[in-house]
């Protein structure tokens, strides 16, 4: 049975990810009944250790904000060796143009010997490793990244384990009705090899394998198991021994031979351990039943032992050798665990003896100094007492009260925090009849329609014939950067009956709404201080206008104030629009927001969230990273449905530019000289597919050999002439 451990208080974003994990792993036995929640990570770690000691399989699911810290804690508390995974580093480098803002050391940290599960861009990748008697996996509560991690985890760990026998009773392999593919066979024992390697490295020990059909499968894991080449040797043993003629002699001689191979491999390489696995052998019993068996041997300097693994089911033959590899590695790991435990016990005993000796010496010194100290105290008290009495009399005569503690009579107030949830709750300024029934109301009428062919159609994407000049046409969807709240979408939702709290929860998914903040007197804009009320109202008029629904205006007002708070109340023209004379509708919205001191905070605290907004999305929002790069922001992960944006009049626009004009602009803006066939100048490398598999917000594109983001191309190269970086580009040669 699989158990999933996570925290009790999760954001809505993380809670949805837990639900997604349960759905994905339901066929492997993970249900919501097997999800265990804890008040703190420390409590979770204690429960995990207990479960692992009981040979259980557990998954720890950690929020992205805590993920790297949890990973480091697990490695430390489970006494695992750590290393930096080059595969994760390579994936991050491939997907992120710059890694200056990425903590590569934390992202790539793994327990040595663990199987890694890559995310889509490498960030917050998961892992699985053997710990104590069980298996531990760590998965990220990142709704968008967890899909790739789950696919790797399911394929490389759960599917293989479901197909392979997990235990041996009396050296027999249980019957197995399912077949195991060649691809999955290697992963059956990979965790066992990983754990063995981790233990060998920790204890600075080595093992030598006598080469054979089974042990060469371990050799083939060199490129996958970190550190295997450092602690394992593979030795070919040439054997001229006559195995005998009858079955009993074969049985005995094969056992002895396997042990001898293990010992020769150990001594020939001066390793700490030797290991060998025989070929699959057969023998018929008196009733004519064929037995299939394999010997597994481990040699140490003073003792060597072989174990017989057998089955009578011919269908198990494909699993017999992989199963023996797992037994060999697990047995050696148990020996190493016992050795480590012995070393730890000896160290603790030595430390205890040293501490006792040191304590005895201190007690002797204390005893000798005790009488001197006692005498000194008596003398001091004799001298100080008259002073204390005089001071008391002085205070009494002058009626001077003693000062109370600086902490007395102080009061603190906790801001009201409204946590997104599915039960009814009240938000400031919302009447009882408008009370929130859910963060996203269950209303099928609000599900956005899929764009029709006329919405997304563009000219043929077939490669044009080579040419010297032509025209580029950009088919553009949405208006603005696409991150955070869509103003058109907010207004559509408000007209459908949503209130400002629901709107904010939809777009800044996984945040909390806080009330009780004390708004500053002024906000600085382009170096000039403006009264907060007037600034917010003017910005609201400039961004939306008084014709928008009141609940949409309130949502925008909260986003405006939160954005200012996030930026320490110092804004510029690039931050948001400002300057229009505010209407009464905008003032009313601002007054209500200021009345309750509302702003959006990062869950579960009160730190102001980053709340960008834009005019019209491409039907769904895009991620912070897609636009600005750097470190991903969990509550701006993109993919949030923006109901109604498909219906906007300017949802789709087009922009055309000649190849000569584009060539001149690119040379000026990017210092890149475009030449040759214009159809080869620009290539869209990646996008988030918010429209369909061919169209999305462009995250990276190649312009004449220079890699830039789609948003940079929109804003810096074309200077906003295309309204969004969600676009499809078509080149048409002259004359066509």
C-alpha positions as CSV (number, residue, x, y, z in Angstrom):
1,X,0.0,0.0,0.0
2,X,1.2,3.5,-0.8
3,X,0.8,6.3,1.7
4,X,1.1,10.0,0.9
5,X,2.2,12.4,3.6
6,X,1.6,16.2,3.3
7,X,0.8,19.2,5.4
8,X,-2.7,19.9,6.8
9,X,-2.9,23.6,5.7
10,X,-2.3,23.7,2.0
11,X,-3.1,26.4,-0.5
12,X,-5.8,25.6,-3.0
13,X,-3.2,25.3,-5.7
14,X,-1.3,22.6,-3.7
15,X,-4.5,20.9,-2.5
16,X,-5.5,20.5,-6.2
17,X,-2.1,19.0,-6.9
18,X,-2.6,16.4,-4.1
19,X,-5.9,15.5,-5.7
20,X,-4.2,15.2,-9.1
21,X,-1.5,12.9,-7.6
22,X,-4.2,10.7,-6.1
23,X,-6.1,10.4,-9.4
24,X,-2.9,9.5,-11.3
25,X,-1.8,6.9,-8.8
26,X,-5.2,5.5,-8.0
27,X,-4.6,2.4,-10.1
28,X,-1.6,1.6,-7.9
29,X,-3.6,1.8,-4.7
30,X,-3.3,5.4,-3.6
31,X,-6.6,6.9,-2.6
32,X,-7.6,9.9,-0.5
33,X,-8.0,7.5,2.4
34,X,-4.2,6.9,2.2
35,X,-3.4,10.6,2.4
36,X,-2.0,11.6,5.8
37,X,-1.8,15.2,6.8
38,X,0.4,16.8,9.5
39,X,0.6,20.2,11.2
40,X,4.3,20.5,10.6
41,X,7.1,19.0,8.6
42,X,8.9,17.8,11.8
43,X,5.8,15.8,12.7
44,X,5.7,14.4,9.2
45,X,9.4,13.4,9.3
46,X,8.9,11.4,12.5
47,X,5.9,9.6,11.0
48,X,7.9,8.9,7.8
49,X,10.8,7.4,9.7
50,X,8.4,5.1,11.6
51,X,6.7,4.0,8.4
52,X,10.0,3.3,6.6
53,X,11.2,1.2,9.6
54,X,8.0,-0.8,9.0
55,X,9.0,-1.5,5.4
56,X,6.3,0.8,4.0
57,X,6.2,2.8,0.8
58,X,5.5,6.5,1.4
59,X,5.4,9.6,-0.8
60,X,6.1,13.0,0.7
61,X,4.4,15.8,-1.3
62,X,5.9,19.2,-0.5
63,X,4.8,22.7,-1.6
64,X,7.2,24.2,-4.2
65,X,8.1,27.0,-1.8
66,X,9.3,24.5,0.8
67,X,10.4,21.8,-1.6
68,X,14.2,22.2,-1.6
69,X,14.3,22.7,2.2
70,X,12.2,19.5,2.7
71,X,14.6,17.6,0.3
72,X,17.6,18.8,2.3
73,X,15.9,17.9,5.6
74,X,15.1,14.4,4.4
75,X,18.6,13.7,3.3
76,X,19.9,14.9,6.7
77,X,17.4,13.2,8.9
78,X,17.5,9.9,7.0
79,X,21.3,10.0,7.2
80,X,21.6,9.8,3.4
81,X,24.6,10.8,1.3
82,X,24.0,13.7,-1.1
83,X,25.2,14.5,-4.5
84,X,24.4,17.0,-7.3
85,X,22.5,15.3,-10.2
86,X,23.9,16.3,-13.6
87,X,20.8,15.2,-15.4
88,X,18.6,17.7,-13.5
89,X,21.2,20.4,-14.1
90,X,21.2,19.6,-17.8
91,X,17.4,19.7,-18.0
92,X,17.3,23.1,-16.2
93,X,19.9,24.5,-18.5
94,X,18.1,23.3,-21.6
95,X,14.8,24.9,-20.5
96,X,16.0,28.1,-19.0
97,X,18.0,30.6,-21.0
98,X,19.6,32.0,-17.8
99,X,20.1,30.2,-14.5
100,X,21.4,33.1,-12.5
101,X,18.2,33.3,-10.5
102,X,17.9,29.5,-10.1
103,X,19.4,27.9,-7.0
104,X,21.1,25.1,-9.0
105,X,22.7,23.5,-5.9
106,X,19.3,23.1,-4.2
107,X,17.4,22.1,-7.3
108,X,20.0,19.4,-8.3
109,X,20.5,18.0,-4.8
110,X,19.5,14.3,-4.4
111,X,20.3,11.4,-2.1
112,X,23.1,9.4,-3.6
113,X,21.8,6.4,-5.4
114,X,18.2,7.7,-5.8
115,X,16.1,7.4,-8.9
116,X,15.3,10.9,-10.2
117,X,12.0,11.9,-11.7
118,X,12.5,15.0,-14.0
119,X,9.8,17.7,-14.2
120,X,9.1,19.5,-17.5
121,X,11.8,22.0,-17.0
122,X,14.0,20.3,-14.4
123,X,12.9,22.5,-11.5
124,X,11.4,20.7,-8.4
125,X,12.2,17.2,-9.9
126,X,11.2,14.3,-7.7
127,X,13.2,11.3,-6.5
128,X,12.7,7.7,-5.1
129,X,15.2,5.8,-2.9
130,X,15.4,3.0,-0.4
131,X,15.5,4.2,3.2
132,X,15.7,1.9,6.2
133,X,13.3,-1.0,5.3
134,X,11.0,0.9,3.0
135,X,10.9,3.2,0.0
136,X,10.7,7.0,0.1
137,X,9.6,9.2,-2.7
138,X,9.4,13.0,-2.8
139,X,7.1,14.8,-5.2
140,X,6.4,18.5,-5.8
141,X,3.0,20.1,-5.2
142,X,3.3,22.1,-8.4
143,X,0.2,21.6,-10.5
144,X,1.9,22.1,-13.8
145,X,5.2,20.3,-13.2
146,X,3.9,17.3,-11.4
147,X,2.6,15.6,-14.5
148,X,6.0,14.8,-15.9
149,X,7.3,13.8,-12.4
150,X,4.3,11.4,-12.0
151,X,4.9,9.8,-15.4
152,X,8.5,9.0,-14.5
153,X,7.6,7.8,-11.0
154,X,4.8,5.6,-12.3
155,X,6.8,4.0,-15.1
156,X,10.1,3.6,-13.4
157,X,8.9,2.6,-9.9
158,X,5.3,1.6,-9.5
159,X,4.6,-0.2,-12.8
160,X,7.8,-2.3,-12.5
161,X,7.1,-3.2,-8.9
162,X,3.6,-4.2,-9.7
163,X,5.0,-6.7,-12.2
164,X,7.9,-8.1,-10.2
165,X,7.8,-10.2,-7.0
166,X,8.6,-8.1,-3.9
167,X,9.5,-10.8,-1.3
168,X,10.7,-14.3,-1.1
169,X,9.3,-16.9,1.3
170,X,11.6,-19.8,2.0
171,X,13.7,-18.9,-1.0
172,X,10.8,-19.3,-3.4
173,X,9.6,-16.8,-6.0
174,X,5.8,-16.3,-5.7
175,X,3.8,-16.9,-8.9
176,X,3.4,-13.9,-11.1
177,X,0.7,-13.7,-13.8
178,X,1.8,-10.5,-15.4
179,X,4.7,-10.2,-17.9
180,X,7.5,-7.8,-17.5
181,X,8.9,-5.9,-20.4
182,X,12.6,-5.7,-21.1
183,X,12.5,-2.0,-20.5
184,X,11.0,-2.3,-17.1
185,X,13.1,-5.3,-16.0
186,X,16.2,-3.1,-15.4
187,X,14.2,-0.8,-13.1
188,X,13.1,-3.8,-11.0
189,X,16.4,-4.0,-9.2
190,X,17.7,-0.4,-9.8
191,X,16.5,0.8,-6.4
192,X,18.3,-2.1,-4.7
193,X,21.5,-1.3,-6.6
194,X,21.0,2.4,-5.7
195,X,20.7,1.7,-2.0
196,X,23.7,-0.7,-2.0
197,X,25.9,1.9,-3.7
198,X,24.7,4.6,-1.3
199,X,25.7,2.5,1.7
200,X,29.0,1.5,0.2
201,X,29.9,5.1,-0.4
202,X,28.9,6.1,3.1
203,X,31.1,3.5,4.7
204,X,33.9,3.9,2.2
205,X,33.6,0.2,1.2
206,X,33.8,-1.6,-2.2
207,X,32.5,-4.8,-3.7
208,X,33.7,-7.0,-6.6
209,X,31.3,-8.9,-8.8
210,X,32.2,-12.0,-10.6
211,X,30.9,-11.5,-14.1
212,X,28.0,-13.5,-15.3
213,X,24.6,-13.0,-17.0
214,X,23.0,-11.5,-13.9
215,X,25.9,-9.3,-12.6
216,X,26.4,-7.8,-16.1
217,X,22.9,-6.4,-15.7
218,X,24.3,-4.4,-12.7
219,X,27.2,-3.3,-14.9
220,X,24.7,-1.9,-17.4
221,X,23.5,0.5,-14.8
222,X,26.8,2.4,-14.8
223,X,25.3,5.4,-16.6
224,X,22.2,5.5,-14.4
225,X,23.4,4.8,-10.9
226,X,25.6,7.6,-9.6
227,X,28.8,6.3,-7.9
228,X,28.5,2.7,-9.1
229,X,31.8,2.9,-10.9
230,X,33.5,4.2,-7.7
231,X,32.6,1.3,-5.5
232,X,32.1,-1.7,-7.7
233,X,34.5,-3.8,-9.7
234,X,33.6,-6.5,-12.2
235,X,36.0,-9.5,-12.6
236,X,35.9,-12.3,-15.1
237,X,36.7,-15.6,-13.3
238,X,38.0,-18.4,-15.6
239,X,36.9,-21.8,-14.3
240,X,38.1,-25.2,-15.3
241,X,36.4,-27.2,-12.5
242,X,34.5,-30.3,-13.5
243,X,30.9,-29.9,-12.3
244,X,30.2,-33.6,-12.0
245,X,27.7,-35.8,-13.7
246,X,24.6,-36.2,-11.5
247,X,22.2,-33.7,-10.2
248,X,23.2,-33.8,-6.6
249,X,26.8,-33.2,-7.4
250,X,25.8,-30.3,-9.7
251,X,23.8,-28.8,-6.9
252,X,26.6,-28.9,-4.4
253,X,29.4,-27.9,-6.8
254,X,27.4,-25.0,-8.2
255,X,26.9,-23.7,-4.7
256,X,30.6,-24.1,-3.8
257,X,31.6,-22.6,-7.2
258,X,29.5,-19.5,-6.8
259,X,31.0,-18.9,-3.3
260,X,34.5,-19.4,-4.8
261,X,33.8,-16.9,-7.6
262,X,32.7,-14.3,-5.1
263,X,35.8,-14.8,-3.0
264,X,38.2,-14.8,-6.0
265,X,36.6,-11.6,-7.2
266,X,37.1,-10.0,-3.8
267,X,40.7,-11.0,-3.3
268,X,41.7,-10.3,-6.9
269,X,40.6,-6.6,-6.5
270,X,41.3,-6.2,-2.8
271,X,37.7,-5.2,-2.3
272,X,35.8,-5.4,1.0
273,X,33.1,-7.7,-0.3
274,X,32.8,-10.2,-3.2
275,X,29.6,-11.2,-4.9
276,X,28.5,-13.7,-7.5
277,X,25.3,-15.1,-9.0
278,X,25.2,-18.4,-10.8
279,X,23.4,-19.1,-14.1
280,X,19.8,-20.6,-13.9
281,X,20.1,-24.3,-13.1
282,X,17.5,-27.1,-13.4
283,X,16.9,-30.3,-11.5
284,X,13.9,-32.8,-11.5
285,X,12.6,-34.2,-8.3
286,X,11.3,-37.7,-7.7
287,X,7.8,-36.8,-9.0
288,X,9.2,-35.4,-12.3
289,X,8.7,-31.7,-11.4
290,X,11.4,-29.4,-12.8
291,X,13.0,-27.0,-10.3
292,X,14.7,-23.9,-11.5
293,X,17.2,-22.4,-9.1
294,X,20.0,-19.8,-8.8
295,X,22.8,-19.4,-6.2
296,X,23.5,-15.9,-4.8
297,X,26.8,-15.6,-2.9
298,X,28.4,-12.8,-0.8
299,X,31.9,-13.2,0.5
300,X,33.7,-11.3,3.3
301,X,37.2,-11.7,4.5
302,X,36.3,-14.2,7.3
303,X,33.0,-15.7,6.1
304,X,31.2,-16.5,2.9
305,X,27.7,-17.7,2.3
306,X,25.4,-18.7,-0.6
307,X,21.7,-18.6,-0.8
308,X,19.5,-20.7,-3.1
309,X,16.6,-19.0,-4.9
310,X,14.2,-21.4,-6.6
311,X,10.9,-21.8,-8.4
312,X,8.9,-24.5,-10.1
313,X,7.0,-22.1,-12.3
314,X,8.6,-21.7,-15.8
315,X,6.8,-18.4,-16.3
316,X,9.0,-17.0,-13.5
317,X,12.2,-17.6,-15.4
318,X,12.2,-14.1,-17.0
319,X,12.1,-12.6,-13.5
320,X,14.4,-15.1,-11.7
321,X,17.7,-13.3,-12.4
322,X,16.5,-9.7,-11.8
323,X,14.9,-11.0,-8.6
324,X,18.3,-12.5,-7.5
325,X,20.1,-9.3,-8.2
326,X,17.7,-7.4,-5.9
327,X,18.2,-10.1,-3.2
328,X,22.0,-9.9,-3.6
329,X,22.0,-6.1,-3.3
330,X,19.5,-6.0,-0.5
331,X,21.4,-8.6,1.5
332,X,24.7,-6.6,1.1
333,X,22.8,-3.4,2.1
334,X,21.6,-5.2,5.3
335,X,25.2,-6.1,6.1
336,X,26.3,-2.6,5.6
337,X,23.4,-1.3,7.7
338,X,24.5,-3.5,10.6
339,X,28.1,-2.4,10.2
340,X,27.0,1.3,10.2
341,X,24.8,0.6,13.3
342,X,27.8,-1.0,15.0
343,X,30.1,1.9,14.2
344,X,27.5,4.4,15.5
345,X,27.0,2.5,18.7
346,X,30.8,2.3,19.3
347,X,31.1,6.0,18.6
348,X,28.2,6.8,21.0
349,X,29.8,4.6,23.7
350,X,33.2,6.3,23.2
351,X,31.6,9.8,23.4
352,X,29.6,8.8,26.5
353,X,32.8,7.5,28.2
354,X,34.7,10.7,27.3
355,X,31.8,12.8,28.6
356,X,31.7,10.8,31.8
357,X,35.4,11.2,32.3
358,X,35.2,14.9,31.7
359,X,32.2,15.3,34.0
360,X,34.1,13.6,36.8
361,X,37.0,16.0,36.5
362,X,34.6,18.9,36.5
363,X,32.9,17.7,39.6
364,X,36.3,17.5,41.4
365,X,37.0,21.1,40.4
366,X,33.5,22.2,41.4
367,X,34.0,20.6,44.8
368,X,37.3,22.3,45.4
369,X,35.9,25.7,44.2
370,X,32.5,25.3,46.0
371,X,33.7,26.4,49.4
372,X,35.5,29.4,48.0
373,X,32.5,30.5,45.9
374,X,30.2,30.1,49.0
375,X,32.4,32.2,51.1
376,X,32.6,34.8,48.4
377,X,28.8,35.0,48.1
378,X,28.4,35.5,51.8
379,X,30.9,38.4,51.7
380,X,29.1,40.0,48.7
381,X,25.7,39.7,50.4
382,X,27.1,41.3,53.6
383,X,28.3,44.2,51.6
384,X,25.3,44.7,49.3
385,X,22.4,44.3,51.8
386,X,22.8,47.7,53.4
387,X,22.7,49.2,49.9
388,X,19.5,47.4,49.0
389,X,17.9,48.6,52.2
390,X,18.9,52.2,51.6
391,X,17.6,52.0,48.0
392,X,14.2,50.7,49.2
393,X,13.9,53.5,51.7
394,X,14.8,56.1,49.1
395,X,12.1,54.9,46.7
396,X,9.5,54.8,49.4
397,X,10.2,58.3,50.6
398,X,10.1,59.7,47.1
399,X,7.0,57.7,46.1
400,X,8.8,56.5,42.9
401,X,7.0,53.4,41.5
402,X,9.0,50.7,39.9
403,X,8.7,50.5,36.1
404,X,6.6,47.7,34.7
405,X,8.0,45.3,32.0
406,X,8.3,46.9,28.6
407,X,6.1,44.0,27.3
408,X,3.2,44.5,29.7
409,X,-0.1,45.9,28.4
410,X,1.0,45.6,24.8
411,X,-1.7,44.2,22.4
412,X,-1.3,42.7,19.0
413,X,-3.9,42.3,16.3
414,X,-4.0,39.6,13.7
415,X,-5.3,40.5,10.3
416,X,-8.3,38.8,8.9
417,X,-7.2,36.1,6.5
418,X,-9.7,34.4,4.2
419,X,-8.3,31.1,3.0
420,X,-9.6,29.8,-0.3
421,X,-11.9,26.8,0.5
422,X,-14.9,25.0,-0.8
423,X,-17.1,25.8,2.2
424,X,-19.1,29.0,2.6
425,X,-17.2,31.9,4.1
426,X,-17.7,35.6,4.5
427,X,-15.5,38.2,2.7
428,X,-15.3,41.9,3.7
429,X,-17.9,44.0,2.0
430,X,-19.9,41.1,0.7
431,X,-23.4,40.8,2.0
432,X,-24.9,37.6,3.3
433,X,-26.9,37.1,0.1
434,X,-23.6,37.4,-1.9
435,X,-21.6,35.1,0.4
436,X,-19.1,32.9,-1.3
437,X,-20.2,29.3,-1.9
438,X,-17.0,28.3,-3.5
439,X,-13.8,29.9,-4.8
440,X,-14.9,28.9,-8.3
441,X,-18.8,28.6,-8.4
442,X,-20.1,25.4,-9.9
443,X,-21.8,26.9,-12.9
444,X,-21.6,25.1,-16.2
445,X,-22.5,28.2,-18.1
446,X,-19.2,29.7,-17.1
447,X,-17.1,27.1,-18.8
448,X,-15.4,28.8,-21.7
449,X,-16.2,27.5,-25.1
450,X,-13.3,26.2,-27.2
451,X,-12.3,28.6,-29.9
452,X,-13.8,27.8,-33.3
453,X,-11.9,27.3,-36.5
454,X,-12.4,31.0,-37.4
455,X,-10.9,32.0,-34.0
456,X,-7.6,30.2,-34.5
457,X,-7.3,29.8,-38.2
458,X,-4.2,31.0,-39.9
459,X,-2.6,30.6,-43.3
460,X,-1.0,27.3,-44.2
461,X,2.0,26.4,-42.0
462,X,3.6,24.5,-44.9
463,X,7.2,25.6,-45.6
464,X,7.2,28.2,-48.5
465,X,9.4,27.9,-51.5
466,X,12.8,29.6,-51.1
467,X,12.7,33.3,-51.7
468,X,14.6,36.5,-51.2
469,X,11.8,38.7,-49.7
470,X,8.2,38.5,-48.6
471,X,5.8,39.3,-45.8
472,X,5.5,38.0,-42.2
473,X,1.9,37.8,-40.8
474,X,1.4,37.3,-37.0
475,X,-1.9,35.9,-35.9
476,X,-2.2,37.1,-32.3
477,X,-4.5,36.0,-29.5
478,X,-5.2,38.1,-26.4
479,X,-3.9,41.5,-25.3
480,X,-1.0,42.0,-22.9
481,X,1.5,39.7,-21.2
482,X,-1.1,37.1,-20.1
483,X,0.1,36.7,-16.5
484,X,-2.3,37.1,-13.5
485,X,-5.7,38.7,-13.8
486,X,-7.4,39.3,-17.2
487,X,-9.4,42.6,-16.9
488,X,-11.8,41.5,-19.6
489,X,-12.2,38.1,-17.9
490,X,-12.8,39.8,-14.5
491,X,-15.5,41.9,-16.0
492,X,-17.1,38.9,-17.6
493,X,-17.1,36.9,-14.4
494,X,-18.6,39.9,-12.4
495,X,-21.4,40.1,-14.9
496,X,-22.0,36.4,-14.3
497,X,-22.5,37.0,-10.5
498,X,-18.9,36.5,-9.2
499,X,-17.7,38.8,-6.5
500,X,-14.3,40.4,-6.2
501,X,-12.9,37.7,-3.8
502,X,-13.9,34.9,-6.2
503,X,-12.3,36.7,-9.2
504,X,-9.0,37.3,-7.3
505,X,-8.9,33.6,-6.2
506,X,-9.4,32.4,-9.7
507,X,-6.5,34.4,-11.2
508,X,-4.0,34.5,-8.3
509,X,-4.6,30.8,-7.6
510,X,-3.3,29.6,-4.2
511,X,-3.1,33.1,-2.5
512,X,-5.2,34.4,0.4
513,X,-7.2,37.6,0.8
514,X,-6.2,39.7,3.8
515,X,-8.1,42.5,5.4
516,X,-7.1,45.0,8.1
517,X,-4.1,46.6,6.4
518,X,-3.3,50.2,7.1
519,X,-3.0,51.9,3.7
520,X,-0.2,54.5,3.5
521,X,-1.0,58.2,3.0
522,X,0.7,58.4,-0.4
523,X,2.0,56.2,-3.2
524,X,5.0,57.4,-5.2
525,X,4.6,57.3,-9.0
526,X,7.5,58.3,-11.3
527,X,9.1,60.2,-8.4
528,X,6.0,62.1,-7.4
529,X,3.9,61.3,-4.3
530,X,0.1,61.1,-4.8
531,X,-2.5,60.6,-2.2
532,X,-3.3,56.9,-2.1
533,X,-7.1,57.2,-2.7
534,X,-6.6,59.5,-5.7
535,X,-3.8,57.4,-7.1
536,X,-5.7,54.1,-6.9
537,X,-8.9,55.7,-8.4
538,X,-7.0,57.3,-11.3
539,X,-5.2,54.1,-12.0
540,X,-8.4,52.1,-11.8
541,X,-10.0,54.5,-14.3
542,X,-6.9,54.3,-16.6
543,X,-6.8,50.5,-16.4
544,X,-10.5,49.6,-16.6
545,X,-12.8,52.6,-16.6
546,X,-16.0,53.3,-14.7
547,X,-18.1,51.3,-17.1
548,X,-16.8,48.0,-15.8
549,X,-18.8,46.0,-13.3
550,X,-18.3,47.1,-9.6
551,X,-17.0,43.7,-8.5
552,X,-14.5,43.7,-11.3
553,X,-13.4,47.2,-10.3
554,X,-13.0,46.1,-6.7
555,X,-10.9,43.1,-7.8
556,X,-8.7,45.4,-9.9
557,X,-8.4,47.9,-7.0
558,X,-7.2,45.2,-4.7
559,X,-4.7,44.0,-7.3
560,X,-3.5,47.6,-7.9
561,X,-2.9,48.2,-4.2
562,X,-1.3,44.8,-3.7
563,X,1.1,45.5,-6.6
564,X,2.0,48.8,-5.1
565,X,2.5,47.2,-1.6
566,X,4.7,44.5,-3.2
567,X,6.9,47.2,-4.8
568,X,7.2,49.2,-1.5
569,X,4.7,51.8,-2.9
570,X,7.2,53.1,-5.5
571,X,5.8,52.6,-9.0
572,X,6.7,53.8,-12.6
573,X,5.0,54.1,-15.9
574,X,5.9,50.5,-16.7
575,X,4.0,49.3,-13.6
576,X,0.5,50.4,-14.5
577,X,-1.5,53.2,-16.2
578,X,-2.3,56.4,-14.3
579,X,-3.5,59.9,-15.0
580,X,-7.2,59.8,-16.1
581,X,-9.8,61.7,-14.1
582,X,-11.5,59.0,-11.9
583,X,-15.2,58.4,-12.2
584,X,-17.5,58.0,-9.2
585,X,-17.7,54.3,-9.8
586,X,-13.9,54.0,-9.5
587,X,-13.9,56.0,-6.3
588,X,-16.6,53.9,-4.8
589,X,-14.7,50.7,-5.6
590,X,-11.5,52.1,-4.1
591,X,-13.3,53.4,-1.0
592,X,-14.7,50.0,-0.3
593,X,-11.4,48.3,-0.7
594,X,-9.6,50.8,1.5
595,X,-12.4,50.6,4.1
596,X,-11.5,46.9,4.8
597,X,-7.7,47.3,4.2
598,X,-7.7,44.6,1.5
599,X,-4.8,43.0,-0.3
600,X,-3.7,39.7,-1.7
601,X,-1.1,37.7,0.3
602,X,1.1,34.7,-0.3
603,X,-0.4,31.7,1.4
604,X,-0.3,31.0,4.4
605,X,1.3,34.3,5.6
606,X,0.6,38.0,5.2
607,X,3.4,38.9,2.7
608,X,2.0,40.8,-0.3
609,X,1.8,38.7,-3.4
610,X,2.9,39.9,-6.9
611,X,-0.4,40.7,-8.7
612,X,0.2,41.5,-12.4
613,X,-2.8,42.0,-14.7
614,X,-3.5,42.4,-18.4
615,X,-6.3,43.3,-20.7
616,X,-7.3,40.0,-22.4
617,X,-5.8,36.6,-22.0
618,X,-5.6,34.0,-24.8
619,X,-8.4,32.0,-23.0
620,X,-6.0,30.9,-20.3
621,X,-3.3,32.8,-18.4
622,X,0.4,32.0,-18.9
623,X,3.1,31.6,-16.3
624,X,5.3,34.3,-14.7
625,X,8.4,32.3,-15.9
626,X,7.1,32.2,-19.5
627,X,7.2,36.0,-19.6
628,X,9.9,37.2,-17.3
629,X,12.0,34.1,-16.6
630,X,13.8,33.8,-13.2
631,X,12.3,31.8,-10.4
632,X,8.9,30.4,-11.0
633,X,6.0,31.9,-8.9
634,X,3.6,29.1,-7.8
635,X,0.5,31.3,-7.7
636,X,1.3,32.7,-11.2
637,X,1.9,29.3,-12.7
638,X,-0.4,29.9,-15.6
639,X,-3.2,27.7,-17.1
640,X,-5.9,29.5,-15.2
641,X,-9.1,29.7,-17.3
642,X,-10.1,33.2,-18.2
643,X,-13.8,32.8,-18.8
644,X,-15.2,35.1,-21.5
645,X,-11.9,36.2,-23.1
646,X,-12.8,34.1,-26.2
647,X,-15.8,36.4,-26.6
648,X,-13.8,39.6,-26.5
649,X,-14.1,41.7,-29.7
650,X,-10.3,41.9,-30.0
651,X,-9.5,38.4,-28.9
652,X,-7.8,37.7,-32.3
653,X,-5.8,40.4,-34.2
654,X,-3.3,40.3,-37.1
655,X,-0.1,42.2,-37.8
656,X,2.0,42.1,-41.0
657,X,5.5,43.3,-41.7
658,X,7.7,43.0,-44.8
659,X,10.9,41.0,-44.6
660,X,13.0,44.1,-45.3
661,X,11.3,46.0,-42.4
662,X,11.8,43.1,-40.0
663,X,15.4,42.7,-41.1
664,X,16.1,46.4,-40.3
665,X,14.3,46.2,-36.9
666,X,16.1,43.1,-35.8
667,X,19.5,44.6,-36.8
668,X,18.7,47.7,-34.7
669,X,17.2,46.0,-31.7
670,X,19.1,42.7,-31.4
671,X,22.3,43.6,-33.3
672,X,21.6,40.5,-35.5
673,X,22.2,40.5,-39.3
674,X,19.4,38.5,-41.0
675,X,20.4,37.0,-44.4
676,X,19.3,34.3,-46.8
677,X,15.8,32.9,-47.2
678,X,13.5,34.9,-44.8
679,X,11.4,31.8,-44.1
680,X,14.4,30.5,-42.1
681,X,14.9,33.7,-40.0
682,X,12.5,33.0,-37.2
683,X,11.7,29.7,-35.4
684,X,9.3,29.3,-32.5
685,X,11.0,26.9,-30.2
686,X,8.5,26.4,-27.3
687,X,5.2,27.6,-26.2
688,X,2.6,26.6,-23.6
689,X,-0.2,25.5,-26.0
690,X,-3.0,27.5,-24.4
691,X,-4.8,27.7,-27.7
692,X,-3.9,24.3,-29.2
693,X,-0.9,22.2,-29.8
694,X,0.4,24.6,-32.4
695,X,-0.4,28.0,-30.7
696,X,0.4,29.3,-27.3
697,X,2.3,32.0,-25.4
698,X,5.8,31.7,-26.9
699,X,8.4,31.1,-24.2
700,X,11.4,30.9,-26.5
701,X,12.2,31.6,-30.2
702,X,15.2,31.7,-32.4
703,X,15.7,35.0,-34.3
704,X,18.7,34.8,-36.6
705,X,20.5,32.5,-34.3
706,X,19.7,34.5,-31.1
707,X,17.4,32.9,-28.6
708,X,14.9,35.3,-27.0
709,X,11.5,35.0,-25.2
710,X,8.3,35.7,-27.0
711,X,7.5,38.6,-24.7
712,X,10.9,40.2,-25.5
713,X,10.1,39.9,-29.2
714,X,6.7,41.5,-28.7
715,X,7.9,44.4,-26.5
716,X,11.5,45.1,-27.4
717,X,11.8,44.0,-31.0
718,X,8.3,44.9,-32.4
719,X,7.7,47.5,-29.7
720,X,4.2,46.3,-28.9
721,X,3.0,46.2,-32.5
722,X,1.7,42.7,-31.8
723,X,-0.7,42.8,-28.8
724,X,0.4,39.5,-27.2
725,X,3.2,36.9,-27.3
726,X,0.6,34.2,-27.9
727,X,0.8,34.1,-31.7
728,X,1.3,32.0,-34.8
729,X,3.6,33.4,-37.5
730,X,3.3,32.8,-41.2
731,X,5.8,33.9,-43.9
732,X,4.5,34.5,-47.5
733,X,7.1,35.1,-50.3
734,X,6.5,38.0,-52.6
735,X,4.2,37.1,-55.5
736,X,2.2,34.6,-53.6
